[in-house]
Amino acid sequence: MRNAGTRYLVRASLIAALYVVLVYVFRPISFGPGQVRVAEALAILPLFEAAAVPGLFLGCFFANLLGGLGPWDVFGGSFITLVAAWLTHRLGRFLPGVMPPILLNAFGVSAYLSFLFGIPYLVFVGQILFGQTISVAGLGGMLHLLLTRLGPRLGLQRRY
């Protein structure tokens, strides 16, 4: 049992670290209006690994903590990521699984970012919806295909 718990913590930590690194490598497009957060491609990982749920939450928390948009983004964005990851894990399939990170970020993150940037809410919804679709469905879709093929070698199995 201890080995399984350690493995879970290590995987969650690796996912969190990878999320933070991807946000900072692509920092110019990771924050604010018109963002395409490449790290959100990892939002499909809960389809393969339960440890991705806390891993994505922690990764988003630390990335947003260092991102400079303040407590709204640190706590609000991280909470939205946690809920989206949990729903993706529960849904278990790619197509329904990509919807929570896309829709919750588009409508939830837009609520506070439109206030912070002074941009109309629906404009922000459209921008984040577009960026999340590219990241989660597009890049995440390619990652999903890769993990579907290589996952068994890495100890990852699709849940369906």
LINVEN-V916723 format. One record per helix or strand of 3 or more residues. SS is the DSSP state (@ for helix, = for strand). FROM is the first residue (numbers start at 1). TO is the last residue. Records with the same first field share a line. If there is no record, write none. Layout:
# LINVEN-V916723
SS=FROM-TO / FROM-TO
This chain:
# LINVEN-V916723
@=2-25 / 27-30 / 38-47 / 51-65 / 71-91 / 94-117 / 121-154
